[in-house]
């Protein structure tokens, strides 16, 4: 008696002789198989495969229209990437015929006329292999899903730690702690306006929030100074880009690599007069985007050393700095974002 998993196995019979199919159906039904399909027209085999998705195919080798070898060629073009056992039933099992059939995907052979006991044993062996393959494949998929989930959790934990560090640094000269968030949001809007892929827009939004993480290394006496900085003090402030890049360096994930790039380059200028004297398109695009978002937010927010600018004045300043401080394409994107904003200034 066939076990329950085997009784549910889907079996497709392809043989041009109706009498052979009737014999096979009778043998398989008596053995307990219940999910059987057949065709005497080999040209219909691929269509029935698509409909049936069989676990096993019993295939005659010599048939009109398309022989068994041609059927296997067609199946190889459409079959799913999984173990599909094909049992060849033929009166011609010479060495050449076996070799050709094996090269096209046959897994076993039974001579015609066949003995039912031998046939059922070979079917059982092939189905055991088929179900074992499916089980292993399912387990692998489960393991892969667990690995992906664990990787995601690790990435999120790493990001959360870095983001909290960024907020801690930002609280020192922005008591709301919202500057990093606003810069991230504006940077994402600019990236989207520049037609960057959605995945890149999402990365820039999160990475931009880490742009000033290097401020953690700047003394409070300088960072919170009410008056104008001396040249020596300003040189110390400038080191926050290098410090930030060092904190973020060595990241294995795209987000951290992009954050490192932004931390180092967001104070570079289009005219080459920035902190590291990078010029034009030599400055990474993400750095050019965050440069605009960062300056706009800094201008429009009150800081210990300055009052907040009116939004319209800040927009005008960004526009005036095209081709000097800022990439003109990013400035154009910024102006479009402002123009399309529901809260645009009058």
BATIFI-814600 format. One record per residue (C-alpha): residue in three letters; x, y, z; residue number from 0. Coordinates in nm, 4 decimals, padded with zeros to 6 digits. Layout:
BEGIN
+------+----------+----------+----------+------+
! resn !     east !    north !       up ! resi !
+------+----------+----------+----------+------+
!  ALA !        X !        Y !        Z !  NUM !
...
+------+----------+----------+----------+------+
***
This chain:
BEGIN
+------+----------+----------+----------+------+
! resn !     east !    north !       up ! resi !
+------+----------+----------+----------+------+
!  UNK !  00.0000 !  00.0000 !  00.0000 !    0 !
!  UNK !  00.1426 !  00.3395 ! -00.0983 !    1 !
!  UNK !  00.2029 !  00.5855 !  00.1883 !    2 !
!  UNK !  00.0003 !  00.9055 !  00.2112 !    3 !
!  UNK !  00.2678 !  01.1442 !  00.0724 !    4 !
!  UNK !  00.3155 !  00.9168 ! -00.2284 !    5 !
!  UNK ! -00.0583 !  00.8852 ! -00.2887 !    6 !
!  UNK ! -00.0671 !  01.2636 ! -00.3315 !    7 !
!  UNK !  00.2221 !  01.2628 ! -00.5782 !    8 !
!  UNK !  00.1334 !  01.4132 ! -00.9166 !    9 !
!  UNK !  00.2258 !  01.1755 ! -01.1973 !   10 !
!  UNK !  00.2046 !  01.2520 ! -01.5702 !   11 !
!  UNK !  00.2087 !  00.9697 ! -01.8273 !   12 !
!  UNK !  00.3124 !  01.0489 ! -02.1857 !   13 !
!  UNK !  00.2711 !  00.7524 ! -02.4248 !   14 !
!  UNK !  00.1213 !  00.7378 ! -02.7733 !   15 !
!  UNK ! -00.0350 !  00.3969 ! -02.7057 !   16 !
!  UNK ! -00.3680 !  00.4223 ! -02.5236 !   17 !
!  UNK ! -00.3354 !  00.0607 ! -02.4118 !   18 !
!  UNK ! -00.0049 !  00.1365 ! -02.2368 !   19 !
!  UNK ! -00.1613 !  00.4296 ! -02.0557 !   20 !
!  UNK ! -00.4534 !  00.2154 ! -01.9411 !   21 !
!  UNK ! -00.2148 ! -00.0458 ! -01.8013 !   22 !
!  UNK ! -00.0079 !  00.2165 ! -01.6203 !   23 !
!  UNK ! -00.3174 !  00.3841 ! -01.4806 !   24 !
!  UNK ! -00.4452 !  00.0532 ! -01.3491 !   25 !
!  UNK ! -00.1115 ! -00.0342 ! -01.1851 !   26 !
!  UNK ! -00.0743 !  00.3082 ! -01.0263 !   27 !
!  UNK ! -00.4347 !  00.3248 ! -00.9057 !   28 !
!  UNK ! -00.4080 ! -00.0170 ! -00.7434 !   29 !
!  UNK ! -00.0874 !  00.0993 ! -00.5733 !   30 !
!  UNK ! -00.2804 !  00.3881 ! -00.4187 !   31 !
!  UNK ! -00.1828 !  00.6796 ! -00.6421 !   32 !
!  UNK ! -00.4714 !  00.9208 ! -00.6915 !   33 !
!  UNK ! -00.3303 !  01.2239 ! -00.8726 !   34 !
!  UNK ! -00.2730 !  01.0967 ! -01.2253 !   35 !
!  UNK ! -00.2799 !  01.2631 ! -01.5675 !   36 !
!  UNK ! -00.1932 !  01.1376 ! -01.9145 !   37 !
!  UNK ! -00.1720 !  01.2204 ! -02.2838 !   38 !
!  UNK ! -00.1206 !  01.0187 ! -02.6002 !   39 !
!  UNK ! -00.0088 !  01.3295 ! -02.7897 !   40 !
!  UNK !  00.3506 !  01.4132 ! -02.7012 !   41 !
!  UNK !  00.2989 !  01.7678 ! -02.8311 !   42 !
!  UNK !  00.0717 !  01.8303 ! -02.5318 !   43 !
!  UNK !  00.3302 !  01.7214 ! -02.2751 !   44 !
!  UNK !  00.4697 !  02.0671 ! -02.2025 !   45 !
!  UNK !  00.1220 !  02.2196 ! -02.1671 !   46 !
!  UNK !  00.0221 !  01.9439 ! -01.9265 !   47 !
!  UNK !  00.3433 !  01.9921 ! -01.7333 !   48 !
!  UNK !  00.2569 !  02.3597 ! -01.6837 !   49 !
!  UNK ! -00.0952 !  02.2716 ! -01.5731 !   50 !
!  UNK ! -00.0127 !  01.9650 ! -01.3638 !   51 !
!  UNK !  00.3339 !  02.0496 ! -01.2227 !   52 !
!  UNK !  00.3974 !  01.6758 ! -01.1824 !   53 !
!  UNK !  00.6324 !  01.5173 ! -00.9309 !   54 !
!  UNK !  00.7151 !  01.2422 ! -01.1798 !   55 !
!  UNK !  00.6827 !  01.1921 ! -01.5552 !   56 !
!  UNK !  00.6521 !  00.8475 ! -01.7122 !   57 !
!  UNK !  00.7715 !  00.9046 ! -02.0687 !   58 !
!  UNK !  00.7698 !  00.6827 ! -02.3747 !   59 !
!  UNK !  01.0804 !  00.7220 ! -02.5899 !   60 !
!  UNK !  00.9480 !  00.6488 ! -02.9401 !   61 !
!  UNK !  00.6377 !  00.8487 ! -03.0345 !   62 !
!  UNK !  00.5102 !  01.0255 ! -03.3468 !   63 !
!  UNK !  00.5236 !  01.4063 ! -03.3828 !   64 !
!  UNK !  00.7720 !  01.4461 ! -03.0959 !   65 !
!  UNK !  00.9792 !  01.1624 ! -02.9502 !   66 !
!  UNK !  01.0700 !  01.1405 ! -02.5838 !   67 !
!  UNK !  01.4046 !  01.3154 ! -02.6334 !   68 !
!  UNK !  01.2349 !  01.6157 ! -02.7924 !   69 !
!  UNK !  00.9796 !  01.6252 ! -02.5118 !   70 !
!  UNK !  01.2617 !  01.6418 ! -02.2560 !   71 !
!  UNK !  01.4266 !  01.9226 ! -02.4527 !   72 !
!  UNK !  01.1013 !  02.1201 ! -02.4354 !   73 !
!  UNK !  01.0602 !  02.0472 ! -02.0661 !   74 !
!  UNK !  01.4145 !  02.1670 ! -01.9971 !   75 !
!  UNK !  01.3186 !  02.5041 ! -02.1453 !   76 !
!  UNK !  01.0247 !  02.5601 ! -01.9107 !   77 !
!  UNK !  01.0773 !  02.3368 ! -01.6084 !   78 !
!  UNK !  01.1292 !  02.5016 ! -01.2708 !   79 !
!  UNK !  01.4765 !  02.4898 ! -01.1198 !   80 !
!  UNK !  01.4004 !  02.1800 ! -00.9142 !   81 !
!  UNK !  01.4562 !  01.8077 ! -00.9290 !   82 !
!  UNK !  01.2001 !  01.6610 ! -01.1747 !   83 !
!  UNK !  01.2358 !  01.2849 ! -01.2147 !   84 !
!  UNK !  01.1611 !  01.1418 ! -01.5598 !   85 !
!  UNK !  01.1228 !  00.7649 ! -01.5906 !   86 !
!  UNK !  01.1720 !  00.6396 ! -01.9475 !   87 !
!  UNK !  00.9477 !  00.3537 ! -02.0585 !   88 !
!  UNK !  01.0734 !  00.1993 ! -02.3825 !   89 !
!  UNK !  01.1433 ! -00.1221 ! -02.5647 !   90 !
!  UNK !  01.4593 !  00.0351 ! -02.7077 !   91 !
!  UNK !  01.7077 !  00.0908 ! -02.4286 !   92 !
!  UNK !  02.0323 !  00.0487 ! -02.6179 !   93 !
!  UNK !  02.3418 !  00.2244 ! -02.4830 !   94 !
!  UNK !  02.3066 !  00.5171 ! -02.7251 !   95 !
!  UNK !  01.9408 !  00.5652 ! -02.6355 !   96 !
!  UNK !  02.0187 !  00.5594 ! -02.2634 !   97 !
!  UNK !  02.3031 !  00.8086 ! -02.3044 !   98 !
!  UNK !  02.0876 !  01.0489 ! -02.5058 !   99 !
!  UNK !  01.8023 !  01.0226 ! -02.2556 !  100 !
!  UNK !  02.0301 !  01.0772 ! -01.9551 !  101 !
!  UNK !  02.1858 !  01.3836 ! -02.1161 !  102 !
!  UNK !  01.8400 !  01.5378 ! -02.1494 !  103 !
!  UNK !  01.7244 !  01.4757 ! -01.7952 !  104 !
!  UNK !  01.6039 !  01.1164 ! -01.7657 !  105 !
!  UNK !  01.6630 !  00.9705 ! -01.4199 !  106 !
!  UNK !  01.5801 !  00.6013 ! -01.4711 !  107 !
!  UNK !  01.4624 !  00.3457 ! -01.7280 !  108 !
!  UNK !  01.2148 !  00.0579 ! -01.7438 !  109 !
!  UNK !  01.2004 ! -00.1848 ! -02.0331 !  110 !
!  UNK !  00.8763 ! -00.2618 ! -02.2127 !  111 !
!  UNK !  00.7003 ! -00.4870 ! -02.1465 !  112 !
!  UNK !  00.7559 ! -00.3997 ! -01.7812 !  113 !
!  UNK !  00.6901 ! -00.5821 ! -01.4558 !  114 !
!  UNK !  00.4559 ! -00.3906 ! -01.2253 !  115 !
!  UNK !  00.6634 ! -00.4665 ! -00.9137 !  116 !
!  UNK !  00.9813 ! -00.3324 ! -01.0733 !  117 !
!  UNK !  00.7970 ! -00.0306 ! -01.2099 !  118 !
!  UNK !  00.6524 !  00.0578 ! -00.8693 !  119 !
!  UNK !  00.9880 !  00.0174 ! -00.6952 !  120 !
!  UNK !  01.1556 !  00.2538 ! -00.9420 !  121 !
!  UNK !  00.8708 !  00.5039 ! -00.9075 !  122 !
!  UNK !  00.8993 !  00.4851 ! -00.5272 !  123 !
!  UNK !  01.2745 !  00.5509 ! -00.5411 !  124 !
!  UNK !  01.2340 !  00.8486 ! -00.7744 !  125 !
!  UNK !  00.9549 !  00.9993 ! -00.5663 !  126 !
!  UNK !  01.1558 !  00.9575 ! -00.2463 !  127 !
!  UNK !  01.4366 !  01.1535 ! -00.4093 !  128 !
!  UNK !  01.1909 !  01.4130 ! -00.5383 !  129 !
!  UNK !  01.0289 !  01.4707 ! -00.1979 !  130 !
!  UNK !  01.3643 !  01.4732 ! -00.0194 !  131 !
!  UNK !  01.4836 !  01.7388 ! -00.2631 !  132 !
!  UNK !  01.1716 !  01.9486 ! -00.2001 !  133 !
!  UNK !  01.2148 !  01.9107 !  00.1761 !  134 !
!  UNK !  01.5789 !  02.0201 !  00.1618 !  135 !
!  UNK !  01.4877 !  02.3087 ! -00.0673 !  136 !
!  UNK !  01.2175 !  02.4198 !  00.1759 !  137 !
!  UNK !  01.4575 !  02.3975 !  00.4697 !  138 !
!  UNK !  01.7180 !  02.5973 !  00.2784 !  139 !
!  UNK !  01.4620 !  02.8662 !  00.2006 !  140 !
!  UNK !  01.3658 !  02.8786 !  00.5685 !  141 !
!  UNK !  01.7300 !  02.9083 !  00.6708 !  142 !
!  UNK !  01.7895 !  03.1785 !  00.4099 !  143 !
!  UNK !  01.4880 !  03.3695 !  00.5403 !  144 !
!  UNK !  01.6220 !  03.3439 !  00.8963 !  145 !
!  UNK !  01.9647 !  03.4641 !  00.7818 !  146 !
!  UNK !  01.8061 !  03.7588 !  00.5985 !  147 !
!  UNK !  01.6011 !  03.8458 !  00.9068 !  148 !
!  UNK !  01.9026 !  03.8224 !  01.1336 !  149 !
!  UNK !  02.1079 !  04.0346 !  00.8937 !  150 !
!  UNK !  01.8298 !  04.2932 !  00.8845 !  151 !
!  UNK !  01.8181 !  04.3017 !  01.2632 !  152 !
!  UNK !  02.1945 !  04.3471 !  01.2837 !  153 !
!  UNK !  02.1862 !  04.6273 !  01.0255 !  154 !
!  UNK !  01.9049 !  04.8035 !  01.2081 !  155 !
!  UNK !  02.0833 !  04.7672 !  01.5418 !  156 !
!  UNK !  02.4021 !  04.9096 !  01.3956 !  157 !
!  UNK !  02.2134 !  05.1970 !  01.2340 !  158 !
!  UNK !  02.0236 !  05.2723 !  01.5534 !  159 !
!  UNK !  02.3460 !  05.2971 !  01.7517 !  160 !
!  UNK !  02.5037 !  05.5314 !  01.4972 !  161 !
!  UNK !  02.1875 !  05.7427 !  01.4690 !  162 !
!  UNK !  02.1710 !  05.7826 !  01.8456 !  163 !
!  UNK !  02.5323 !  05.8929 !  01.8399 !  164 !
!  UNK !  02.4449 !  06.1463 !  01.5701 !  165 !
!  UNK !  02.1552 !  06.2812 !  01.7757 !  166 !
!  UNK !  02.3774 !  06.2999 !  02.0833 !  167 !
!  UNK !  02.6284 !  06.5090 !  01.8879 !  168 !
!  UNK !  02.3517 !  06.7272 !  01.7424 !  169 !
!  UNK !  02.1965 !  06.8043 !  02.0798 !  170 !
!  UNK !  02.5098 !  06.9989 !  02.1662 !  171 !
!  UNK !  02.4241 !  07.2849 !  01.9290 !  172 !
!  UNK !  02.0575 !  07.2077 !  01.8494 !  173 !
!  UNK !  01.8579 !  07.1523 !  02.1657 !  174 !
!  UNK !  01.5645 !  07.0098 !  01.9691 !  175 !
!  UNK !  01.7798 !  06.7398 !  01.8107 !  176 !
!  UNK !  01.5761 !  06.7751 !  01.4906 !  177 !
!  UNK !  01.8431 !  06.9140 !  01.2579 !  178 !
!  UNK !  01.9618 !  06.5689 !  01.1529 !  179 !
!  UNK !  01.6056 !  06.4573 !  01.0807 !  180 !
!  UNK !  01.5242 !  06.7661 !  00.8738 !  181 !
!  UNK !  01.8447 !  06.7352 !  00.6729 !  182 !
!  UNK !  01.7637 !  06.3710 !  00.6037 !  183 !
!  UNK !  01.4134 !  06.4558 !  00.4869 !  184 !
!  UNK !  01.5254 !  06.7405 !  00.2603 !  185 !
!  UNK !  01.8101 !  06.5312 !  00.1193 !  186 !
!  UNK !  01.5620 !  06.2577 !  00.0275 !  187 !
!  UNK !  01.3355 !  06.5103 ! -00.1451 !  188 !
!  UNK !  01.6306 !  06.6447 ! -00.3454 !  189 !
!  UNK !  01.7468 !  06.2943 ! -00.4383 !  190 !
!  UNK !  01.3961 !  06.2061 ! -00.5571 !  191 !
!  UNK !  01.3715 !  06.5311 ! -00.7552 !  192 !
!  UNK !  01.7019 !  06.4396 ! -00.9210 !  193 !
!  UNK !  01.5378 !  06.1099 ! -01.0329 !  194 !
!  UNK !  01.7601 !  05.8827 ! -00.8273 !  195 !
!  UNK !  01.6277 !  05.5276 ! -00.7751 !  196 !
!  UNK !  01.3966 !  05.4768 ! -00.4791 !  197 !
!  UNK !  01.6518 !  05.2560 ! -00.3031 !  198 !
!  UNK !  01.9124 !  05.5315 ! -00.3297 !  199 !
!  UNK !  01.6644 !  05.7943 ! -00.2100 !  200 !
!  UNK !  01.5945 !  05.5830 !  00.0990 !  201 !
!  UNK !  01.9657 !  05.5333 !  00.1662 !  202 !
!  UNK !  02.0378 !  05.9055 !  00.1342 !  203 !
!  UNK !  01.7519 !  05.9926 !  00.3697 !  204 !
!  UNK !  01.8975 !  05.7779 !  00.6456 !  205 !
!  UNK !  02.2663 !  05.8361 !  00.5724 !  206 !
!  UNK !  02.2228 !  06.2144 !  00.5609 !  207 !
!  UNK !  02.1126 !  06.2102 !  00.9238 !  208 !
!  UNK !  02.4663 !  06.1057 !  01.0157 !  209 !
!  UNK !  02.6374 !  06.3927 !  00.8348 !  210 !
!  UNK !  02.7472 !  06.5758 !  01.1519 !  211 !
!  UNK !  02.8300 !  06.2776 !  01.3704 !  212 !
!  UNK !  03.1897 !  06.4033 !  01.3815 !  213 !
!  UNK !  03.0812 !  06.6973 !  01.5982 !  214 !
!  UNK !  03.1169 !  06.4592 !  01.8895 !  215 !
!  UNK !  03.4884 !  06.5337 !  01.8648 !  216 !
!  UNK !  03.4624 !  06.9145 !  01.8660 !  217 !
!  UNK !  03.4993 !  07.0840 !  02.2101 !  218 !
!  UNK !  03.1903 !  07.2588 !  02.3508 !  219 !
!  UNK !  03.3884 !  07.5779 !  02.4021 !  220 !
!  UNK !  03.4199 !  07.6056 !  02.0259 !  221 !
!  UNK !  03.0960 !  07.4430 !  01.9119 !  222 !
!  UNK !  02.8799 !  07.6613 !  02.1401 !  223 !
!  UNK !  03.0815 !  07.9818 !  02.1157 !  224 !
!  UNK !  02.8519 !  08.2831 !  02.0870 !  225 !
!  UNK !  03.0844 !  08.5025 !  01.8850 !  226 !
!  UNK !  03.2901 !  08.4662 !  01.5715 !  227 !
!  UNK !  03.5386 !  08.1796 !  01.5644 !  228 !
!  UNK !  03.9078 !  08.2477 !  01.5367 !  229 !
!  UNK !  04.0886 !  08.0920 !  01.2370 !  230 !
!  UNK !  04.2378 !  07.8317 !  01.4713 !  231 !
!  UNK !  03.8975 !  07.7459 !  01.6171 !  232 !
!  UNK !  03.7452 !  07.7184 !  01.2719 !  233 !
!  UNK !  04.0168 !  07.4706 !  01.1734 !  234 !
!  UNK !  03.9127 !  07.2572 !  01.4697 !  235 !
!  UNK !  03.5461 !  07.2753 !  01.3652 !  236 !
!  UNK !  03.6438 !  07.1611 !  01.0166 !  237 !
!  UNK !  03.7853 !  06.8391 !  01.1593 !  238 !
!  UNK !  03.4324 !  06.7126 !  01.2277 !  239 !
!  UNK !  03.4102 !  06.5877 !  00.8681 !  240 !
!  UNK !  03.7223 !  06.3765 !  00.9098 !  241 !
!  UNK !  03.6166 !  06.2571 !  01.2553 !  242 !
!  UNK !  03.2728 !  06.1620 !  01.1243 !  243 !
!  UNK !  03.4197 !  05.9709 !  00.8323 !  244 !
!  UNK !  03.6495 !  05.7832 !  01.0694 !  245 !
!  UNK !  03.3622 !  05.6909 !  01.3000 !  246 !
!  UNK !  03.1663 !  05.5524 !  01.0050 !  247 !
!  UNK !  03.4600 !  05.3975 !  00.8173 !  248 !
!  UNK !  03.4847 !  05.0270 !  00.7534 !  249 !
!  UNK !  03.1094 !  04.9702 !  00.7350 !  250 !
!  UNK !  03.0070 !  04.6573 !  00.5463 !  251 !
!  UNK !  02.6617 !  04.7844 !  00.4554 !  252 !
!  UNK !  02.5732 !  05.0349 !  00.1807 !  253 !
!  UNK !  02.4097 !  05.2715 !  00.4291 !  254 !
!  UNK !  02.7207 !  05.3107 !  00.6411 !  255 !
!  UNK !  02.9478 !  05.3444 !  00.3384 !  256 !
!  UNK !  02.7229 !  05.6210 !  00.2047 !  257 !
!  UNK !  02.7082 !  05.7870 !  00.5472 !  258 !
!  UNK !  03.0890 !  05.7891 !  00.5603 !  259 !
!  UNK !  03.0985 !  05.9526 !  00.2168 !  260 !
!  UNK !  02.8465 !  06.2181 !  00.3213 !  261 !
!  UNK !  03.0144 !  06.2896 !  00.6552 !  262 !
!  UNK !  03.3420 !  06.3633 !  00.4785 !  263 !
!  UNK !  03.2113 !  06.5545 !  00.1750 !  264 !
!  UNK !  02.9082 !  06.7592 !  00.2849 !  265 !
!  UNK !  03.1201 !  07.0733 !  00.3380 !  266 !
!  UNK !  03.2834 !  07.0555 ! -00.0048 !  267 !
!  UNK !  03.2023 !  07.3313 ! -00.2552 !  268 !
!  UNK !  03.1312 !  07.3308 ! -00.6260 !  269 !
!  UNK !  03.4126 !  07.5875 ! -00.6778 !  270 !
!  UNK !  03.6688 !  07.3757 ! -00.4902 !  271 !
!  UNK !  03.6961 !  07.6071 ! -00.1858 !  272 !
!  UNK !  03.5560 !  07.3550 !  00.0623 !  273 !
!  UNK !  03.7251 !  07.1791 !  00.3528 !  274 !
!  UNK !  03.9130 !  06.9239 !  00.1397 !  275 !
!  UNK !  03.9245 !  07.1336 ! -00.1799 !  276 !
!  UNK !  03.7239 !  06.8834 ! -00.3836 !  277 !
!  UNK !  03.5662 !  07.0476 ! -00.6884 !  278 !
!  UNK !  03.2550 !  07.0060 ! -00.9039 !  279 !
!  UNK !  03.1490 !  06.6507 ! -00.9805 !  280 !
!  UNK !  03.4535 !  06.5180 ! -00.7966 !  281 !
!  UNK !  03.2433 !  06.5773 ! -00.4858 !  282 !
!  UNK !  03.0135 !  06.2723 ! -00.4436 !  283 !
!  UNK !  02.6552 !  06.3462 ! -00.5470 !  284 !
!  UNK !  02.5241 !  06.2536 ! -00.2020 !  285 !
!  UNK !  02.7628 !  06.5089 ! -00.0488 !  286 !
!  UNK !  02.6459 !  06.7772 ! -00.2936 !  287 !
!  UNK !  02.2832 !  06.7016 ! -00.2047 !  288 !
!  UNK !  02.3390 !  06.7113 !  00.1717 !  289 !
!  UNK !  02.5413 !  07.0332 !  00.1386 !  290 !
!  UNK !  02.2301 !  07.2164 !  00.0153 !  291 !
!  UNK !  01.9968 !  07.0535 !  00.2686 !  292 !
!  UNK !  02.2374 !  07.1208 !  00.5571 !  293 !
!  UNK !  02.2963 !  07.4881 !  00.4754 !  294 !
!  UNK !  01.9272 !  07.5571 !  00.4182 !  295 !
!  UNK !  01.8356 !  07.4095 !  00.7547 !  296 !
!  UNK !  02.1246 !  07.5836 !  00.9321 !  297 !
!  UNK !  02.0207 !  07.9200 !  00.7886 !  298 !
!  UNK !  01.6552 !  07.8875 !  00.8851 !  299 !
!  UNK !  01.7182 !  07.7674 !  01.2426 !  300 !
!  UNK !  01.8342 !  07.9717 !  01.5410 !  301 !
!  UNK !  02.1763 !  07.8804 !  01.6715 !  302 !
!  UNK !  02.3782 !  08.0139 !  01.9713 !  303 !
!  UNK !  02.5841 !  08.2268 !  01.7348 !  304 !
!  UNK !  02.3050 !  08.3585 !  01.5038 !  305 !
!  UNK !  01.9307 !  08.4199 !  01.4693 !  306 !
!  UNK !  01.7164 !  08.2238 !  01.2227 !  307 !
!  UNK !  01.6934 !  08.3634 !  00.8697 !  308 !
!  UNK !  01.3549 !  08.4132 !  00.7050 !  309 !
!  UNK !  01.2882 !  08.1169 !  00.4768 !  310 !
!  UNK !  01.2650 !  08.3360 !  00.1656 !  311 !
!  UNK !  01.6075 !  08.4867 !  00.2419 !  312 !
!  UNK !  01.7584 !  08.1405 !  00.2895 !  313 !
!  UNK !  01.6149 !  08.0247 ! -00.0418 !  314 !
!  UNK !  01.7608 !  08.3302 ! -00.2115 !  315 !
!  UNK !  02.1025 !  08.2612 ! -00.0597 !  316 !
!  UNK !  02.0983 !  07.9005 ! -00.1818 !  317 !
!  UNK !  02.0140 !  08.0255 ! -00.5327 !  318 !
!  UNK !  02.2918 !  08.2881 ! -00.5244 !  319 !
!  UNK !  02.5469 !  08.0234 ! -00.4321 !  320 !
!  UNK !  02.4861 !  07.8069 ! -00.7413 !  321 !
!  UNK !  02.8129 !  07.7275 ! -00.9208 !  322 !
!  UNK !  03.0037 !  07.8672 ! -00.6234 !  323 !
!  UNK !  02.9127 !  07.6727 ! -00.3140 !  324 !
!  UNK !  02.6523 !  07.4411 ! -00.4648 !  325 !
!  UNK !  02.6006 !  07.2117 ! -00.7622 !  326 !
!  UNK !  02.3650 !  07.4055 ! -00.9958 !  327 !
!  UNK !  02.1612 !  07.0911 ! -01.0707 !  328 !
!  UNK !  02.1038 !  07.0323 ! -00.6993 !  329 !
!  UNK !  02.0062 !  07.3988 ! -00.6545 !  330 !
!  UNK !  01.7531 !  07.3643 ! -00.9389 !  331 !
!  UNK !  01.6125 !  07.0516 ! -00.7720 !  332 !
!  UNK !  01.5953 !  07.2405 ! -00.4405 !  333 !
!  UNK !  01.4005 !  07.5269 ! -00.5989 !  334 !
!  UNK !  01.1558 !  07.2808 ! -00.7564 !  335 !
!  UNK !  01.1070 !  07.1078 ! -00.4211 !  336 !
!  UNK !  01.0376 !  07.4437 ! -00.2547 !  337 !
!  UNK !  00.8036 !  07.5481 ! -00.5372 !  338 !
!  UNK !  00.6039 !  07.2254 ! -00.5052 !  339 !
!  UNK !  00.5965 !  07.2342 ! -00.1250 !  340 !
!  UNK !  00.2512 !  07.2942 !  00.0290 !  341 !
!  UNK !  00.4238 !  07.5269 !  00.2756 !  342 !
!  UNK !  00.6281 !  07.7237 !  00.0214 !  343 !
!  UNK !  00.7084 !  08.0836 !  00.1254 !  344 !
!  UNK !  00.5154 !  08.3662 ! -00.0366 !  345 !
+------+----------+----------+----------+------+
***
